[in-house]
Amino acid sequence: MMSPSMLLRSGGLVAVLAFAVAAPLMVSSRYDLGVLQLALINALLVLGFNFTVGFTRRLSLGHIGFFAIGAYASALLTTEHDASPLVAMAVGVLIASAAALVVSVLTNGLHAHYLTLATLGFGVIVQVVATNWIDLTGGSNGVLGIPVPTAFGIELVEPEQQYYLALALLAAGAALMARIRSTKLGRQAAALRQSERAAESLGIRTDRIKTLTLVLSAAYGAVAGSLYAHTYGYVAPDAFSFALMLTVLAMLVVGGPGTIAGPILGAVILTYLPEMARVGDEFWQLIYGVLLFVMVLWVPKGLAGLAQQAIALARRPPGRSASRPATEAVAR
């Protein structure tokens, strides 16, 4: 028999899924449906970013580079070589994963601001290549005429169909992340997040964990990039700027790093916030900066972490101590 907490959690998950499935029926225009699609793509992108920042607490600011690789791989393979969107997406994931492997080998020994600057440099390199390799990428003009996504050989022409494809990919990504978090890899990543020295003293190969989480992060980013390209039919270097990286970071911090619901929640909130308060893009970068400052100082676990703490406090019997650190169990 399920406990009340499990029933509550299952009921909440069913309610969220039901709302997500019914969402296209609740919007009144294609523009609103487009915002919904963008929220799902952003959620998948931030979910991947969570593997590095949330799982291992390593701030890798090159995530947009993987997003761009996935987008351009799909754009070029489908427009120049008549590849199917599914094949193009798979190739994009392979290229992004290979790039992540190289970046990981070069940066595993770096910490704090050195790691941040090195990975930021990777993202800048990808954007510069996309801008200046005109014969391949079209330069500033980008790539036009990217075909719509397909599923089981069917072209998903209608926005509603594309929405459900994005929802299915996001649900699969969240389920995979939940599964990984419960494995030995997830437990070892939790130990690394708490203390790299303590993790190494338990025999954990921390370099391996850093590499695997970065490769997973890149794969998610590439899938999101491919989905973005096929949904909007156009990619250009300006879409992969540092401003987007700041937005993705804000989404994760607001939602809650290290959780599964947090990245999705943060992505949805910060995708819709500009729609509800229409101000210039330059002001939004300021707002995101302020949000980061406030959340890091006063709500470091984000909205999802805050909710988890409230539920845990409500359920904890009087006098019961908090759980032990993860490093005590991960070596098993």
N, C-alpha and C positions, 0 to 999 in steps of 0.2 A: 504494500500500500504506500502511495506517495505521501511524503510529509507535506504539511501546509506550505512550507517555503518552496518546495519543488513544484507544488501545484500553482502557487503564485507566479513563480518564474516561468513555468510552461504556459500558463494563461497569458502572461504578458507577452511572451514570444509569439503566441498565436495571434494576439490582438495586433501586434506590430506588423506581422506578415499579412494579415487580413487588410489592414489599412494600406500597406504598400501595394497589394494587388488591386485594391479598389481605387487607388489614388487617381489614375487616368480618367476615371468616370466622374471625379469630383471637380476637375478643372474645366474652365469655360473657354479656353482658347489654346491654340497650338503653341503660343508663346509660353504660357504657363506650363504646358507639357514639356516644352524644351528646357525650362528651368528644372523640372523634375529629373529629366534625363541627365542634365549637367550635375545635379546633386548626387546621383548614383555613380557617375563616372568619377567625380571628386572623392566620393566615399571609398571606392575601390583603390584609388590612388593613395589616399591617406592610410587606408588599411595596410597597404604594402609598406609605407613609411614607418608604420608602427613596429615592423619587425626589427628595425635597427634602433630607433629611439625608445620604443616602448619595451621591447624584449631585452635589449642589452644596454640600454641607456648610452648609446653611442650616437652622437649628433652628426649624421651624414647629410650634408646639404647638396649632394649630387643627385638626389632622387628625381628631379625634373629631367635630368639627362636621360634616365631610363624611360621616362614617359615620352620624351622626344624620340628616342630610338624606336620605340614601339609604334609611334604615330608615323614616322617617316618610312619605316619598313613596310607597313601596310600601304601607305600612300604610293610608294615607288613600285612595289611588287605588283599591285593591282592595276595601276595606270600604265606602267611601262612594260610589264611582262605578263599581263593577263592572268596573274595568279588569283586563286580564290581568296576571299577575305580570311577564311579560316587558316589556310596555309600561310598567308601573309602574317597573320597574328602569331602563329607558331614560330615562324622564322624570326619575327621581332623579339619574341621571348627568348629564343636561343642567343641572338646577338646581344641583347641586354644582359642576359645571365653571364655570357662570356666576358662582357665588359666589366660586370660586377666582380667577377673572379679576378680579373687583372687589378682592378681598383683595390680589392681586398688584400691581395698579396702585397701591394705597395703601401697600404695604410694600416695594416693590422698592428704595427708597432707604435702607431701614433695615438696620442691621447689629447683630450680637451680641445683647445683652440687649434692645435696643429692638425688634428683630424678634421675639424670643421673647415678650415681653410683649404686643405688638400682636396676634400670632396667637393667643396664649392668650386674649386678650380676645374674639376671634371665636368660639372654642369655647365660652366662657362665655355669650356672647350667644345662641348657638343653644340651649344648654341652658335658659337663662332663658325664651326664647320658647316652647320646648316645655313648660315648666312652667306658664307664666302665660297663654298663649293657649288657654284651656280650651275655648272653643267649637270650635276647630279640632283641637287635639291631645288633648283629654281631660284636660289638666293632669297632675297627679301620678298619676291613675288609668291613664293611658296609653291605648293602643288595643288592643282585644281582637279575637279572631276573624279574624285575618289568615290568608288561605288558604294552603295548601301550595304550594310552587313547581311550575311546570309545565315540561315540555320536549317540544317537537314536539306540543303539544296534549294531552299525557298528564299527569295529575296525579300528582306524585311523593309518594304517601302514605306509603310505607314508608321508615323511616330509612335503610336501605341505599341506596335510590334517591337520597335527598337527599344522602347522603355522596358518591356518585359524581358528582352534579351539582357539588358544592363542589370535588371533586377536579379535575373537568374545567375549571372556571373558574380554579382556582389554576394548573393546568398552562398554560392559555392565557395567564394573566397573566404567568407566569414566562417563557414563550416570547416574548411581546411585549416584555418588559423586556430580554431578551437581544438581541433584534433592535434595539431602540432604542439600546442601549449600543454596538452596533457601527456605528451610523450617525454622520453628521456631528454631529447633535444630541448624541449620547452623548459623542463626543470633545470637543465644545465644553463640555459640562457638566463633564467631567473637568478641563479647563483652568480653568474657573471654580472648581472645588473646590480646586485647588492655589493659585491666586492670581487674584483678580478683576482687579487692575491689569494683570497679565501677559496675561490673556485679552483685555482691552480693547485693549492695545497691539498685539495680533495682528488687530484688527479684528472681534473677536467682539462681537455685540450681547448683552451680558450680561443686560439687562432682559428680552429675548425668551426667553433660556434659563430665567431664573427663573420667568417666567410659564408657559411650556410645562411645566416640571417640576411646578409647583404644580397646574396643571390636570390633568395625568396622575395626580398623587397624589390629587386630589379624586375623579377618576373611579373609581380603584381603591377608594377608601374608600366611595364610594356603592354600588358593586356589592357590597362586603362587607356594608354596612348593609342593603341589600335582601335579600341572602341570609340574614342574621341574622333579619330580620323574618319572612320566609316559613318559615324553619326552626323558629322557636320560637313563632310565632303571636301574639306580644305584644311591644309596645315601650312603654317608659316613660322619662321623663327621667333617672331614676337610673342607667340603663344607660349613659349617655354623660357620665359625670363626669370630673373631672380625674384621679381614681384610675385610670381606664382609660387615660387618656393616658400616665400614668406607667408603666403596665404595658406599653403598646405601645413606649414609648421603651426600656424595659429589654429587651424582646424583640429590638429592633433592635441595641442595643449589645452584648448577649450574643452574638447570632448573627453579627453582622459587617456594619456599614453599607457600602454601596458594592458589595456582592456580591449574587448572586441566591440562592444557597443559604442565606446567612446569615439573612435575615429569616424564611425558612421554618423553619430549624433553631431559631432563637431562639423563635419562636412555639410550636413543638411542645414544646420543653423547658419553657418557662414556663407553658404550659397544663397540662402534666402534673405539674409540680412540686407545686402545691397539692393534687393528688389523692394524691400519694405521701406528703406530710407535711402532715397536716390540722391546721392552726392557724387562729386567727382572722384575719379579713380585715385587721384593723389591723396584725397582725404581718407579713402579706405585703407591705404597703406599706413597712414598715421593711426587710424583706429585699430588696425591689426597689431601694430606695435604696442599700443596702450594695452590691448587685450592680453598680449603675451606677458607684458610687465606685471599686470594685475594678477593673472592666473598663476604665474610662476611664484610670485611672492605669497599669495594668500590662498590659492586653490591649486596646489601643485599636482594633485591627482585628477584634476579636471572635473567636469560635471558627472561623468560616469563613476569616477572614484568617490566623489562626494556622496552620490546615491548609495553606493556599496557600503560606505562607512556608516551611513544612517541606518541602513537595513541591518548591518552587523551589530550595531549598538542596540538596536531595538530587540534583537533576538538573543543577545548574550545574557546568560544568567548573571545575577549580581555576584561580584567577587571573582568571576572567571577571568583569567589572564589572557592576554593577546596570544596569537599563534606564534610559534617559533620561527626563526628565520629559515628561508628555503634552503640555505646552504647545508643544513643538517641532513637533508634527505636526498639531494640530487645525485649523489655519487652512486646510489644503488641502481 
